[in-house]
Amino acid sequence: MTKNITFLGIETSCDETAAAVIRENDEGTADILSNVVSSQIEEHKKFGGVVPELAARAHLENIEYIIDTALKQSGTAINEIDGVATTAGPGLIVCLTVGLNIGKSIAAFSNKPLIGVNHLEGHALSPGLNEKIKFPYLLLLISGGHSQYLIVKDVNEYEQLGTTIDDALGEAFDKTAKMLDLGYPGGPNVEKFSKEGDENFYKLPEPIINKAGCNLSFAGLKTAVLRESKKINGDVKLKYNLAASFQKTINKILYKKTKIAVEMFKKKTKKENFQLIVAGGVAANKTIRENLTQLSNEMNFEIIYPDLKFCGDNASMIAWAGIQRFKKDLIDDLNITAKSRWPLDKKAPYMKGPGLKL
C-alpha cells in the first residue's frame, strides 16, 4: 500500500496569512488535517482596501505562529510531511515574498521538495479537496483580482476562453460597497444589504453583454453605480436599492456569459457531460450560486462550488495544488521568485488597456 501524500501549504498573496496541512486520502480527495487563516480585515478596514505595506508587515509578524499552529493542530511534524507548497504568485510582491521565503527555508532545512503554486491554480483545483473532479472541466474563476473562463485540461494545462477586459468582479463588488459606504470587506456587505433593497429599482448597463464572446467588462457598470450613488443624499433605502440592482445586473451578465462559455467549451472539447467549477472569493455569493445553478439545470451540466471556507484565500487549496503538481513531478528549485502577474494560460492575449478590439 502506497503512503498518502501529506503537504504543508503556505499562503500570503494578499491580506490573509494562512497555513494548512493536507493529506490526500484513498478516495482521491483530501483530509484537512489543519486549515489556519489569520485575516487582516480590521487592519485595512479604515482604508477601505488592502494597503500592501501593512499587509506585508502583518504577514511577517504572524507567519511563524500560523505555520506552527497548523503543524500542531494537524499532529504532524516537519519531518513527516512530503513537501512544502507556497503561493508564488500572482499577488502583491511584498506579501508573496514573505510566504515564499519561509517556504523555501522550511523546504531547505528539512530537505523536502518545494512547489511554488500559482494562486489561481489553487482556486482552480480547490473543489477537489471535497469532491472528485474530472478533467477536462470548465472553470469560472471569480475573485478580487481575476475574472475568467478557462478549460482546465489537467493540472498545469489551461486554455482561456474569456476574461475581464477591465475590472475583476470582486473589485467591482468592493468598489460598489465603498461608493455606497456599506463597509469593508465590500463583497459580502453588498450581498447582505442587497436583501433589503429592490433589485428592479435601477436599470444599470450590462457592458459587452452581446459581444466579445465570454469576455467580461465591469467598468461601465461601476461608473453607473458611482453616478447614481451621488444622487442618493444619504437615503438608506436608495442605497440598498442600488446595491440590489448592481447585484442583479452582475447575475444577468454572468448568466449570459457563462451560457456562451459552456457552448464554447462543448465545441472545443466535444463533451456533453462535464463539470462547471465556480471558484474564487466571489463564488461564496449565494445569489451567484443560485443563478448559475439555475443555468446548469437548464443546460444539463454538473456545477460544483468549493466549500465556503475554501472560496477565499486559504492554504488548504495551495497545499492541495502542491500535491497535484508533486504527483506530476512539477517541483521547483529554491531560486523560484514571486510573480505579481502569472496567467494560467500563458498563450492567452493580455486583454486590458486602450485600443483593445473586441
C-alpha positions as CSV (number, residue, x, y, z in Angstrom):
1,M,0.0,0.0,0.0
2,T,1.4,3.4,-1.0
3,K,1.7,6.2,1.5
4,N,-0.8,9.0,1.2
5,I,1.0,12.3,0.3
6,T,1.0,15.0,3.0
7,F,1.9,18.6,2.3
8,L,2.3,21.8,4.2
9,G,0.7,24.8,2.4
10,I,1.5,28.5,2.9
11,E,-0.5,31.4,1.5
12,T,0.4,35.1,1.8
13,S,-0.6,36.6,-1.6
14,C,-2.7,39.4,-0.3
15,D,-4.2,40.1,3.2
16,E,-4.7,36.6,4.6
17,T,-1.8,34.8,6.4
18,A,-2.6,31.1,6.1
19,A,-1.1,27.7,6.6
20,A,-2.6,24.2,6.3
21,V,-1.6,20.6,6.4
22,I,-3.4,18.4,3.9
23,R,-3.2,14.7,3.2
24,E,-4.6,13.0,0.1
25,N,-6.9,10.1,1.0
26,D,-7.7,6.8,-0.6
27,E,-10.8,8.3,-2.3
28,G,-8.6,10.9,-4.2
29,T,-9.9,13.8,-2.2
30,A,-8.3,15.5,0.9
31,D,-8.2,15.0,4.6
32,I,-7.9,18.5,6.0
33,L,-5.6,18.0,9.0
34,S,-5.4,21.7,9.7
35,N,-6.5,24.9,8.0
36,V,-5.4,28.1,9.8
37,V,-6.3,31.6,8.4
38,S,-5.4,34.9,10.0
39,S,-7.5,37.7,8.5
40,Q,-6.3,41.3,8.3
41,I,-9.8,42.9,7.9
42,E,-9.5,45.1,10.9
43,E,-6.1,46.5,9.9
44,H,-7.3,47.5,6.4
45,K,-11.0,48.5,7.2
46,K,-10.2,52.1,7.9
47,F,-8.5,52.4,4.5
48,G,-11.4,50.7,2.6
49,G,-9.0,48.3,0.9
50,V,-5.7,46.5,1.3
51,V,-2.5,48.5,2.0
52,P,0.4,46.3,0.7
53,E,3.0,47.5,3.2
54,L,0.7,47.0,6.2
55,A,-0.3,43.5,4.8
56,A,3.3,42.5,4.4
57,R,4.2,43.7,8.0
58,A,1.3,41.7,9.4
59,H,2.4,38.6,7.4
60,L,5.9,38.9,8.9
61,E,4.5,39.2,12.4
62,N,2.2,36.3,12.1
63,I,3.6,33.7,9.7
64,E,5.7,31.7,12.0
65,Y,2.9,31.4,14.6
66,I,0.4,30.5,11.9
67,I,2.6,27.7,10.5
68,D,3.4,26.4,13.9
69,T,-0.3,26.3,14.8
70,A,-1.1,24.5,11.6
71,L,1.5,21.8,12.3
72,K,0.4,21.4,15.9
73,Q,-3.3,21.2,15.0
74,S,-2.5,18.5,12.4
75,G,-0.4,16.5,14.8
76,T,2.3,16.4,12.1
77,A,6.0,17.2,12.5
78,I,8.0,18.8,9.7
79,N,9.9,15.6,9.1
80,E,6.6,13.7,8.5
81,I,5.4,15.9,5.6
82,D,6.3,15.1,1.9
83,G,6.7,18.6,0.7
84,V,6.0,22.3,1.1
85,A,3.7,24.3,-1.2
86,T,3.7,28.0,-1.1
87,T,2.0,30.7,-3.2
88,A,4.5,32.2,-5.6
89,G,2.0,34.5,-7.5
90,P,0.1,36.3,-8.7
91,G,-0.4,38.9,-5.9
92,L,1.3,41.7,-4.1
93,I,5.0,41.1,-4.3
94,V,5.8,42.4,-0.8
95,C,3.2,39.9,0.6
96,L,4.1,36.9,-1.6
97,T,7.8,37.2,-0.7
98,V,7.0,36.6,3.0
99,G,5.4,33.2,2.5
100,L,7.7,32.2,-0.4
101,N,10.8,32.9,1.6
102,I,9.7,31.0,4.7
103,G,8.5,28.1,2.5
104,K,12.0,28.0,0.9
105,S,13.6,28.0,4.3
106,I,11.4,25.1,5.6
107,A,12.0,23.1,2.4
108,A,15.7,23.6,2.5
109,F,16.1,23.0,6.3
110,S,14.0,19.8,6.2
111,N,15.3,18.6,2.8
112,K,11.7,18.5,1.4
113,P,10.6,19.3,-2.2
114,L,9.3,22.9,-2.8
115,I,6.3,23.6,-5.0
116,G,5.7,27.3,-5.9
117,V,2.0,27.4,-6.6
118,N,0.1,29.7,-8.8
119,H,-2.7,31.1,-6.6
120,L,-5.2,30.8,-9.4
121,E,-4.4,27.1,-9.8
122,G,-5.1,26.8,-6.1
123,H,-8.6,28.2,-6.7
124,A,-9.0,26.1,-9.9
125,L,-8.3,22.8,-8.2
126,S,-9.9,23.7,-4.8
127,P,-13.2,21.8,-5.2
128,G,-11.0,18.6,-5.4
129,L,-10.5,19.0,-1.6
130,N,-14.0,17.8,-1.1
131,E,-15.2,16.3,-4.4
132,K,-13.8,14.1,-7.2
133,I,-13.3,16.4,-10.2
134,K,-13.0,15.2,-13.7
135,F,-10.8,16.7,-16.4
136,P,-11.4,18.5,-18.6
137,Y,-13.8,20.8,-16.9
138,L,-15.0,24.4,-17.4
139,L,-13.8,26.9,-14.8
140,L,-15.3,30.2,-13.9
141,L,-12.8,31.9,-11.6
142,I,-14.2,35.0,-9.9
143,S,-12.1,36.8,-7.3
144,G,-10.9,40.2,-6.2
145,G,-8.2,40.3,-8.9
146,H,-9.4,37.9,-11.6
147,S,-12.5,37.0,-13.6
148,Q,-12.1,34.4,-16.3
149,Y,-13.4,31.4,-18.0
150,L,-10.9,28.6,-18.7
151,I,-10.9,25.0,-19.9
152,V,-9.0,23.0,-17.3
153,K,-7.5,20.2,-19.3
154,D,-5.3,18.8,-16.5
155,V,-3.0,20.1,-13.7
156,N,-0.8,22.8,-15.3
157,E,-2.8,22.7,-18.6
158,Y,-5.2,25.6,-19.1
159,E,-6.9,27.3,-22.1
160,Q,-8.5,30.7,-21.5
161,L,-11.9,31.2,-23.2
162,G,-12.6,34.7,-21.8
163,T,-11.5,37.2,-19.2
164,T,-12.3,40.7,-17.9
165,I,-11.1,43.5,-20.1
166,D,-11.1,45.9,-17.2
167,D,-12.1,45.3,-13.5
168,A,-12.3,42.0,-11.8
169,L,-15.7,41.0,-10.4
170,G,-14.5,41.1,-6.8
171,E,-13.1,44.6,-7.4
172,A,-16.4,45.8,-8.8
173,F,-18.2,44.5,-5.7
174,D,-15.7,46.1,-3.3
175,K,-15.8,49.5,-5.1
176,T,-19.6,49.4,-5.2
177,A,-19.6,48.8,-1.4
178,K,-17.1,51.7,-1.0
179,M,-19.2,54.1,-3.1
180,L,-22.3,53.2,-1.1
181,D,-20.5,53.3,2.2
182,L,-21.5,49.7,3.0
183,G,-18.3,48.9,4.8
184,Y,-15.3,46.6,4.3
185,P,-15.0,43.9,3.1
186,G,-17.2,45.0,0.3
187,G,-18.4,41.9,-1.5
188,P,-20.2,40.2,1.5
189,N,-21.7,43.6,2.5
190,V,-23.2,44.2,-0.9
191,E,-24.8,40.8,-0.8
192,K,-26.0,41.4,2.8
193,F,-27.6,44.8,2.1
194,S,-29.0,43.8,-1.3
195,K,-31.5,41.7,0.6
196,E,-33.0,45.0,2.0
197,G,-33.3,46.6,-1.5
198,D,-35.5,46.5,-4.6
199,E,-33.3,44.9,-7.3
200,N,-35.5,46.3,-10.1
201,F,-35.3,49.9,-8.9
202,Y,-32.3,50.9,-11.1
203,K,-31.7,50.0,-14.7
204,L,-27.9,49.6,-14.9
205,P,-25.8,48.9,-18.0
206,E,-24.6,45.4,-19.0
207,P,-21.3,46.1,-20.7
208,I,-20.4,44.0,-23.8
209,I,-23.3,41.7,-22.9
210,N,-24.0,40.9,-26.6
211,K,-20.5,40.8,-28.0
212,A,-16.9,39.7,-27.3
213,G,-17.8,36.1,-26.6
214,C,-17.4,35.3,-22.9
215,N,-15.1,38.2,-22.2
216,L,-16.4,40.4,-19.3
217,S,-16.4,44.1,-18.5
218,F,-17.5,45.8,-15.3
219,A,-16.0,49.3,-15.5
220,G,-19.1,50.8,-17.2
221,L,-21.4,49.3,-14.6
222,K,-19.2,50.6,-11.8
223,T,-19.3,54.1,-13.3
224,A,-23.1,54.0,-13.5
225,V,-23.2,53.0,-9.8
226,L,-20.9,55.9,-9.0
227,R,-23.2,58.3,-10.9
228,E,-26.4,57.1,-9.2
229,S,-24.7,57.0,-5.8
230,K,-24.1,60.7,-6.0
231,K,-27.8,61.3,-6.2
232,I,-28.8,59.3,-3.1
233,N,-28.0,62.0,-0.5
234,G,-28.0,59.6,2.5
235,D,-31.2,57.9,1.6
236,V,-30.6,54.4,3.0
237,K,-33.4,52.8,1.0
238,L,-32.0,54.1,-2.2
239,K,-28.6,52.8,-1.2
240,Y,-29.9,49.3,-0.7
241,N,-31.9,49.5,-3.9
242,L,-28.7,50.4,-5.8
243,A,-26.7,47.5,-4.2
244,A,-29.5,45.1,-5.1
245,S,-29.8,46.4,-8.7
246,F,-26.0,46.1,-9.1
247,Q,-26.0,42.5,-7.9
248,K,-29.0,41.6,-10.2
249,T,-27.1,43.1,-13.1
250,I,-24.0,41.1,-12.3
251,N,-26.1,37.9,-12.2
252,K,-27.6,38.8,-15.6
253,I,-24.1,39.3,-17.1
254,L,-22.8,36.0,-15.6
255,Y,-25.8,34.1,-16.7
256,K,-25.4,35.2,-20.4
257,K,-21.6,35.0,-20.5
258,T,-21.5,31.6,-18.8
259,K,-24.0,30.3,-21.3
260,I,-21.7,31.4,-24.1
261,A,-18.6,29.8,-22.3
262,V,-20.5,26.5,-21.9
263,E,-21.2,26.4,-25.7
264,M,-17.5,27.3,-26.4
265,F,-16.4,24.5,-24.0
266,K,-18.6,21.9,-25.6
267,K,-17.5,22.9,-29.1
268,K,-13.8,22.7,-28.2
269,T,-13.9,19.5,-26.1
270,K,-16.8,17.7,-27.9
271,K,-18.1,16.8,-24.4
272,E,-21.7,17.0,-23.4
273,N,-21.3,15.6,-19.9
274,F,-19.0,17.8,-17.9
275,Q,-18.5,19.9,-14.8
276,L,-18.5,23.7,-14.4
277,I,-16.5,24.7,-11.4
278,V,-17.1,28.1,-9.9
279,A,-14.2,29.2,-7.7
280,G,-12.6,32.2,-6.0
281,G,-13.8,34.6,-3.3
282,V,-16.9,35.8,-5.2
283,A,-18.0,32.2,-5.6
284,A,-19.2,32.5,-1.9
285,N,-22.0,34.8,-3.1
286,K,-25.3,32.9,-2.6
287,T,-27.2,34.7,-5.4
288,I,-24.5,33.9,-7.9
289,R,-24.6,30.3,-6.8
290,E,-28.4,30.2,-7.2
291,N,-28.2,32.0,-10.6
292,L,-25.6,29.6,-12.1
293,T,-27.2,26.5,-10.6
294,Q,-30.4,27.5,-12.4
295,L,-28.4,27.7,-15.7
296,S,-26.8,24.3,-15.0
297,N,-30.3,22.8,-14.6
298,E,-31.5,24.5,-17.9
299,M,-28.4,23.4,-19.9
300,N,-28.0,20.0,-18.1
301,F,-24.4,20.1,-16.8
302,E,-23.0,19.5,-13.4
303,I,-22.0,22.5,-11.3
304,I,-19.5,22.4,-8.4
305,Y,-18.6,25.0,-5.9
306,P,-15.8,24.8,-3.3
307,D,-16.8,24.6,0.4
308,L,-17.4,28.2,1.5
309,K,-14.2,28.1,3.7
310,F,-12.2,27.4,0.6
311,C,-13.6,30.2,-1.6
312,G,-11.5,32.9,-0.1
313,D,-7.7,32.8,0.2
314,N,-6.6,29.8,2.2
315,A,-3.6,27.5,2.4
316,S,-5.5,24.2,2.0
317,M,-6.0,24.9,-1.7
318,I,-2.3,25.7,-2.0
319,A,-1.3,22.5,-0.3
320,W,-3.7,20.6,-2.5
321,A,-2.4,22.2,-5.7
322,G,1.1,21.4,-4.4
323,I,0.2,17.7,-4.0
324,Q,-1.2,17.5,-7.5
325,R,1.9,19.2,-9.0
326,F,4.2,16.9,-6.9
327,K,2.5,13.9,-8.4
328,K,3.4,15.1,-11.9
329,D,7.0,15.9,-10.8
330,L,6.5,19.6,-11.2
331,I,8.9,20.5,-8.5
332,D,10.7,23.9,-8.1
333,D,14.1,24.8,-7.0
334,L,15.0,27.3,-4.3
335,N,15.6,30.0,-6.9
336,I,11.9,30.4,-7.7
337,T,10.8,34.1,-7.5
338,A,7.5,35.7,-6.7
339,K,5.4,36.9,-9.6
340,S,2.9,39.8,-9.5
341,R,1.2,38.6,-12.7
342,W,1.1,34.9,-13.6
343,P,-1.7,33.8,-16.1
344,L,-2.8,30.2,-16.0
345,D,-2.9,30.2,-19.9
346,K,0.5,31.7,-20.8
347,K,-0.6,31.9,-24.5
348,A,-3.7,33.9,-23.8
349,P,-3.7,37.5,-25.0
350,Y,-3.5,40.3,-22.5
351,M,-7.0,41.8,-22.5
352,K,-6.6,45.1,-20.8
353,G,-5.7,48.6,-21.9
354,P,-6.7,51.2,-24.6
355,G,-7.0,50.1,-28.2
356,L,-8.5,46.7,-27.3
357,K,-10.5,45.3,-30.1
358,L,-13.5,43.1,-29.2
